[in-house]
Amino acid sequence: MKKTSTVVLTMARRFQASPKDVYKAWTKPELMKKWLFSTESTNQVVRNEFHIGGRWEIIDRRNGIDYQATGEYLELDPPHRLVFSFEMPQYNDLEDRIIVWVSPVLDACEMTFKQEIVVPHEEDWTDEDLEKAMSEFIGASEEGWDRMFDNLKQLVETGEV
């Protein structure tokens, strides 16, 4: 059994859009393809079984390499809350958990995003080794989601990415 630790990434964004539009961008395959993980031009496959226990999948092809992201819906409360597992099997067999809250704020909405990241590590790692690995996982995840959320903002505010 692999030794793991969990670190939490929390981010928030405000959009000039309705909670319903933001929620749809997370759950409708034709919208997911435009912003989630990459862009419409590189996302080759988008599948979504939108119900509790349903699976979702995106395959993104960049530089001839396919990157798969997949997971299962755990909780759904449209248009306010979405909880799902998140896996990238080409990297490891660990499963993160993502929670998205969408709340109305005046004529806009705020999205709060939380990712519980499972970090693999070796038995003999020191506290310093573990801290470094957790920091690297948080940094890489935050950078990737930040780019995606810029695309999400563009999509829900203008209809295009």
NUDOLUM-886789 format. One record per atom (N, C-alpha, C): x negated, y negated, z. Coordinates in Angstrom, 3 decimals, padded with zeros to 6 digits. Each point is the difference from the previous one (the first is absolute). Layout:
BEGIN
X:Y:Z
...
END
This chain:
BEGIN
-000.845:001.193:000.000
000.845:-001.193:000.000
-000.884:-001.248:000.000
000.330:-000.921:-000.866
-000.773:-001.233:-000.104
000.291:-000.912:001.187
-001.024:-000.709:000.408
000.186:-000.993:001.046
000.394:-001.319:-000.664
001.018:-000.649:000.546
000.479:-001.262:-000.576
000.300:-001.004:001.106
000.081:-001.235:-000.409
000.473:-001.093:000.849
000.961:-000.818:-000.852
000.795:-000.821:000.665
000.956:-000.834:-000.731
-000.272:-001.463:000.292
000.048:-000.801:-001.049
-000.154:-001.448:000.102
001.212:-000.617:-000.705
000.429:-001.169:000.463
001.218:-000.609:-000.538
-000.332:-001.309:-000.715
000.496:-000.107:-001.236
-000.099:-001.221:-000.794
001.386:-000.628:-000.042
000.098:-001.271:000.373
001.267:-000.728:-000.071
-000.204:-001.246:-000.841
000.918:-000.227:-000.931
-000.060:-001.164:-000.878
001.408:-000.574:-000.123
000.095:-001.284:-000.332
001.311:-000.627:-000.214
-000.086:-000.929:-001.197
001.102:-000.086:-000.728
000.092:-000.898:-001.156
001.393:-000.612:-000.033
000.071:-001.223:-000.470
001.290:-000.660:-000.207
000.224:-000.148:-001.499
001.227:000.289:-000.425
000.353:-000.064:-001.412
001.224:-000.888:-000.181
000.024:-000.742:-001.078
001.189:-000.760:-000.386
000.901:000.946:-000.784
000.561:000.952:000.720
000.851:001.032:-000.597
000.880:000.562:001.105
001.009:000.729:-000.402
000.894:000.611:000.990
-000.621:001.287:000.545
000.377:000.393:001.212
-000.463:001.289:000.519
000.364:001.151:-000.946
001.170:-000.090:-000.605
000.451:001.042:-000.926
-000.964:000.147:-001.176
-000.453:-001.136:-000.563
-000.924:000.057:-001.140
-001.358:000.586:000.397
-000.481:-000.361:001.179
-001.286:000.537:000.461
000.128:001.503:000.257
001.076:000.401:000.641
000.229:001.418:000.287
000.084:000.804:-001.296
000.714:-000.540:-000.990
000.115:000.683:-001.299
-001.373:000.164:-000.654
-000.878:-000.981:000.162
-001.336:000.090:-000.592
-000.809:001.150:000.613
000.292:000.345:001.247
-000.652:001.125:000.665
000.602:001.349:-000.397
001.226:000.010:-000.535
000.710:001.267:-000.127
000.479:000.359:-001.412
000.063:-000.940:-000.903
000.453:000.280:-001.368
-001.218:000.296:-000.876
-000.074:001.189:-000.610
-001.182:000.380:-000.777
-000.422:-001.027:-001.048
000.969:-000.590:-000.708
-000.353:-000.970:-001.045
-000.644:-001.256:000.584
000.289:-000.322:001.256
-000.636:-001.142:000.670
-001.290:000.423:000.699
-000.004:001.170:000.625
-001.207:000.521:000.643
-001.155:000.044:-000.997
000.309:000.403:-001.221
-001.028:000.148:-001.037
-000.703:-001.326:-000.302
000.678:-001.113:000.229
-000.561:-001.312:-000.352
-001.019:-000.527:001.016
000.033:000.499:001.264
-000.864:-000.620:001.007
-000.666:000.965:000.976
000.611:001.149:000.227
-000.485:000.888:001.059
-001.206:000.803:-000.469
-001.111:-000.189:000.627
-001.304:000.610:-000.236
-000.779:-000.639:-001.109
000.611:-000.392:-001.056
-000.743:-000.680:-001.056
000.991:-000.840:-000.787
000.065:000.231:-001.294
000.923:-000.770:-000.825
000.715:000.932:-000.963
000.961:-000.533:-000.665
000.787:000.785:-000.937
-000.874:000.638:-001.080
-001.079:-000.668:-000.375
-000.843:000.525:-001.075
-000.838:001.206:000.437
-000.283:000.153:001.290
-000.813:001.140:000.449
000.802:001.050:000.760
001.150:-000.368:000.546
000.842:000.990:000.675
000.642:000.891:-001.054
-000.458:001.242:-000.077
000.438:000.934:-001.029
001.289:000.727:000.371
000.145:000.330:001.277
001.142:000.777:000.468
000.550:-000.664:001.255
001.308:-000.184:000.054
000.663:-000.469:001.218
001.239:000.866:000.177
000.006:000.757:001.095
001.157:000.842:000.341
000.502:-000.421:001.367
001.316:000.038:000.158
000.553:-000.410:001.278
001.324:000.706:000.262
000.036:000.777:001.069
001.233:000.631:000.481
000.399:-000.789:001.241
000.786:-001.034:-000.184
000.277:-000.954:001.067
001.096:000.497:000.939
-000.426:000.808:000.956
000.862:000.452:001.100
-000.927:000.542:001.084
000.492:000.063:001.216
-000.827:000.535:001.082
-000.394:001.419:-000.364
-001.292:000.282:000.083
-000.534:001.293:-000.420
-000.399:000.030:-001.456
000.391:-001.023:-000.771
-000.368:-000.084:-001.405
-001.468:-000.361:-000.162
-000.566:000.401:-001.108
-001.409:-000.255:-000.290
-000.133:-001.137:-001.007
-001.089:-000.723:000.100
-000.348:-001.018:-000.987
-001.416:000.299:-000.470
-000.344:-000.471:-001.200
-001.340:000.226:-000.549
-000.315:-001.064:-001.033
-001.234:-000.447:000.026
-000.530:-000.882:-001.042
-001.348:000.560:-000.422
-000.196:000.095:-001.312
-001.313:000.370:-000.527
-000.498:-001.186:-000.806
-001.111:-000.528:000.441
-000.612:-001.183:-000.597
-001.276:000.440:-000.719
-000.127:-000.340:-001.278
-001.189:000.372:-000.766
-000.855:-001.231:-000.246
-001.217:000.044:000.558
-000.961:-001.080:-000.213
-001.327:000.594:-000.432
-000.555:-000.534:-001.071
-001.280:000.472:-000.535
000.000:001.509:-000.214
001.124:000.528:-000.492
000.099:001.419:-000.313
000.201:000.919:001.197
000.138:-000.563:001.177
000.174:000.800:001.219
001.405:-000.216:000.550
000.684:001.105:000.334
001.328:-000.079:000.600
-000.117:-000.069:001.514
000.709:-000.950:000.584
000.094:-000.146:001.452
001.456:000.235:000.378
000.235:000.970:000.865
001.359:000.339:000.400
000.279:-000.517:001.402
001.147:-000.657:000.149
000.518:-000.385:001.312
001.367:000.657:000.111
000.268:000.605:001.144
001.245:000.730:000.168
000.434:-000.037:001.457
001.241:000.340:000.233
000.477:000.049:001.370
001.453:000.405:000.067
000.539:-000.088:001.216
001.375:000.397:000.271
000.698:-001.110:000.773
001.258:-000.255:-000.363
000.795:-000.983:000.731
000.438:000.575:001.339
-000.284:-000.741:001.074
000.304:000.450:001.359
001.198:-000.723:000.606
000.134:-001.294:-000.288
001.126:-000.800:000.491
000.363:-001.030:-001.062
001.301:-000.241:-000.181
000.472:-000.986:-000.962
001.135:-000.801:000.616
-000.131:-001.318:-000.052
001.051:-000.907:000.468
000.043:-001.192:-000.953
000.532:000.219:-001.232
000.013:-001.066:-001.000
000.808:-001.203:000.471
-000.391:-001.203:-000.267
-001.262:-000.421:-000.623
-001.033:-000.479:001.033
000.015:000.591:001.184
-000.818:-000.556:001.082
-001.186:000.838:000.453
000.072:001.313:-000.128
-001.068:000.833:000.549
-000.206:001.229:-000.880
-001.276:000.337:-000.144
-000.414:001.117:-000.837
-001.199:000.651:000.691
000.070:001.305:000.241
-001.113:000.721:000.622
-000.313:001.208:-000.875
-001.282:000.152:-000.342
-000.388:001.130:-000.845
-001.418:000.435:000.292
-000.287:001.251:-000.345
-001.374:000.484:000.103
-000.750:-000.428:-001.246
-001.319:-000.031:000.130
-000.862:-000.463:-001.085
-001.231:000.894:-000.042
-000.224:000.620:-001.151
-001.146:000.884:-000.175
-000.693:-000.308:-001.325
-001.307:000.161:-000.012
-000.773:-000.057:-001.244
-000.854:001.273:-000.026
000.565:001.099:-000.540
-000.628:001.317:000.108
-001.385:000.116:-000.627
-000.346:-000.879:-000.923
-001.337:000.089:-000.600
-001.089:-000.410:000.992
000.378:-000.682:001.083
-000.976:-000.434:000.998
-000.029:000.912:001.224
001.184:000.378:000.492
000.064:000.904:001.149
001.438:000.506:000.143
000.208:000.882:000.957
001.335:000.579:000.184
000.738:-000.641:001.179
-000.424:-001.181:000.381
000.613:-000.690:001.133
001.188:-000.840:-000.452
000.902:-000.238:000.922
001.240:-000.708:-000.312
000.141:-001.231:000.887
000.037:-001.167:-000.626
000.262:-001.244:000.715
001.507:-000.196:000.098
000.393:-000.958:000.802
001.417:-000.361:000.117
000.110:-001.492:-000.264
000.980:-000.375:-000.827
000.215:-001.404:-000.340
001.408:-000.402:000.411
000.083:-001.170:000.619
001.284:-000.569:000.402
000.090:-001.392:-000.608
001.105:-000.266:-000.694
000.233:-001.304:-000.612
001.306:-000.553:000.564
-000.069:-001.216:000.546
001.187:-000.716:000.464
000.193:-001.205:-000.905
001.231:-000.260:-000.410
000.306:-001.172:-000.814
001.116:-000.763:000.710
-000.273:-001.268:000.331
000.961:-000.804:000.767
000.295:-001.308:-000.715
001.265:-000.422:000.004
000.324:-001.306:-000.593
-000.577:-001.127:000.857
-000.496:-001.035:-000.670
-000.504:-001.204:000.666
000.452:-001.180:-000.847
001.014:-000.716:000.465
000.582:-001.110:-000.749
000.356:000.462:-001.411
-000.577:-000.641:-001.025
000.308:000.391:-001.386
-001.057:000.941:-000.578
-000.754:000.650:000.885
-001.071:000.906:-000.420
000.092:001.280:000.830
-001.081:000.759:-000.007
-000.065:001.157:000.892
-001.451:000.232:000.396
-000.150:000.705:001.091
-001.331:000.359:000.467
-000.114:001.511:000.019
-001.106:000.488:-000.524
-000.284:001.425:000.008
-001.139:000.239:000.978
000.209:000.909:000.924
-001.059:000.437:000.901
-000.339:001.433:-000.377
-001.276:000.251:-000.147
-000.515:001.276:-000.471
-000.934:000.569:001.062
000.190:001.261:000.318
-000.870:000.660:000.982
-000.422:001.345:-000.564
-001.301:000.242:-000.029
-000.531:001.286:-000.440
-000.777:000.620:001.151
000.420:001.190:000.401
-000.716:000.775:001.004
-000.953:000.901:-000.765
-001.280:-000.385:-000.020
-001.012:000.652:-000.833
-000.708:001.089:000.807
000.018:001.215:-000.522
-000.700:001.111:000.637
-001.425:000.040:-000.561
-000.971:-000.123:000.892
-001.409:-000.073:-000.390
-000.689:001.314:000.381
-000.535:000.729:-000.996
-000.734:001.235:000.317
-001.386:-000.340:000.550
-000.483:000.840:000.898
-001.376:-000.214:000.467
-000.614:001.302:000.490
-001.299:-000.054:000.179
-000.779:001.164:000.411
-000.029:000.108:001.517
-000.152:001.224:000.477
-000.054:000.272:001.444
-001.125:-000.778:000.695
-001.133:-000.121:-000.692
-001.181:-000.588:000.647
-000.116:-001.519:-000.169
001.039:-000.634:-000.508
-000.063:-001.444:-000.165
-000.016:-000.705:001.343
-000.760:-001.069:000.033
-000.001:-000.851:001.185
001.199:-000.943:-000.077
000.272:-000.696:001.085
001.066:-001.001:-000.009
-000.272:-001.049:-001.063
-001.274:-000.336:-000.191
-000.379:-000.988:-001.011
000.299:000.507:-001.407
-000.296:001.288:-000.262
000.307:000.598:-001.312
001.503:-000.056:-000.275
000.776:000.363:001.008
001.450:000.013:-000.153
000.545:-001.404:-000.217
-000.496:-000.950:000.761
000.442:-001.392:-000.150
-000.305:-000.517:-001.402
-001.175:000.343:-000.512
-000.393:-000.434:-001.343
000.943:000.615:-001.047
000.278:001.301:000.116
000.885:000.670:-000.960
001.400:-000.599:000.048
000.503:-000.243:001.200
001.344:-000.555:000.128
000.062:-001.402:-000.600
-001.045:-000.781:000.209
-000.071:-001.347:-000.557
-000.028:000.057:-001.536
-000.745:000.956:-000.562
-000.077:000.144:-001.455
001.355:000.412:-000.581
000.700:000.922:000.664
001.318:000.426:-000.479
000.980:-001.169:000.031
-000.001:-000.760:001.085
000.891:-001.164:000.119
-000.330:-001.016:-001.098
-001.281:-000.306:-000.165
-000.411:-000.999:-000.994
000.393:000.386:-001.416
-000.250:001.257:-000.371
000.333:000.456:-001.358
001.515:000.005:-000.206
000.738:000.452:001.006
001.463:000.024:-000.122
000.566:-001.405:-000.096
-000.478:-000.884:000.840
000.507:-001.373:-000.014
-000.282:-000.680:-001.340
-001.180:000.217:-000.534
-000.354:-000.593:-001.299
000.933:000.509:-001.097
000.248:001.309:-000.017
000.875:000.567:-001.016
001.432:-000.489:000.129
000.548:000.027:001.223
001.380:-000.461:000.200
000.132:-001.487:-000.284
-001.009:-000.771:000.318
000.046:-001.437:-000.259
000.192:-000.274:-001.495
-000.749:000.721:-000.838
000.156:-000.143:-001.462
001.404:000.422:-000.432
000.459:001.129:000.550
001.332:000.482:-000.373
001.084:-000.981:000.436
-000.139:-000.581:001.190
001.013:-000.927:000.486
000.015:-001.294:-000.802
-001.152:-000.402:-000.557
-000.009:-001.140:-000.924
000.858:000.327:-001.228
-000.146:001.229:-000.515
000.804:000.427:-001.152
001.473:000.126:000.371
000.283:000.505:001.204
001.381:000.113:000.470
000.641:-001.386:000.078
-000.728:-000.957:000.518
000.505:-001.377:000.114
000.368:-000.538:-001.385
-000.909:000.179:-000.933
000.248:-000.461:-001.366
001.244:000.675:-000.581
000.124:001.297:000.241
001.140:000.757:-000.552
001.322:-000.483:000.586
000.096:-000.103:001.326
001.297:-000.343:000.602
000.345:-001.474:-000.156
-001.008:-000.846:-000.213
000.272:-001.432:-000.166
000.197:-000.416:-001.444
-000.611:000.728:-000.950
000.096:-000.401:-001.406
000.578:001.082:-000.906
000.023:001.238:000.477
000.476:001.106:-000.821
-001.085:000.661:-000.826
-001.196:-000.561:000.030
-001.130:000.540:-000.791
-001.250:000.049:000.870
-000.941:000.867:-000.414
-001.314:000.065:000.665
-001.041:-000.359:-001.024
END
